[in-house]
Amino acid sequence: EASVQQGIVLRLLHALSWPSYDTQIVCPEYSLEGRRVDYALCHPPGKPIAFVEVKQIGQSEGAERQLFEYAFHVGVPLAILTDGQEWNFFLPGEQGDYGERRVYKLDIVERDISE
């Protein structure tokens, strides 16, 4: 999990202009009543607008529940679950099951570079 975080997630956040060195904006191990989410993306600093939960490659199945609990509890509008290769974007405040609340799924290995 740490290798996915450091080798893929932080690099991608940096490429998307998130200042991964600023822990008030890209907050690692964001604490929620004794539980932690891997990253809280904050704007303004200290106010989460998205949670990112990182799992080992191929090990993200079933992690939606944990991520949704975190996001719903804090009222974060966007939840992202990734194993580094597959990225799932959810709107946790919407109605329906996890699949219905997933608004986008991206596999960065299968994706054409021109897309």
Phi, psi and omega in degrees: 000317180297323180292325176293317180300308185284318186279335184239302188298308181296323177295318179293317177300318178297317179296334178269014177071020170276126182285086186298344178278344183263103185286356172274344180252311173251090188269110179282149177051052181295125187270133178226098177045055178085353177249163182224142171252146188302314178217141167247125175266119190245136174202111001291171181310133178088350179248106183294134172245346178206145173249142176238120177251128185247133177235167174297153179304127181081003184245018185273351182297133179086356182276354182301318184302310179301314181296318180295322177299315178300308186294317181295318182300321183267343182082029179281128187284340183230133178234132183238128177242127181216151169248016181095324178263309181260129180242125179242127182248126185236152170251092188295338181279353181280169179274155174110178179280180184303317181297323180287334180268356175282123182260344180199143176228131183227129172251109187288345177278319182278344183289135176288136184301331181286344180280000000 
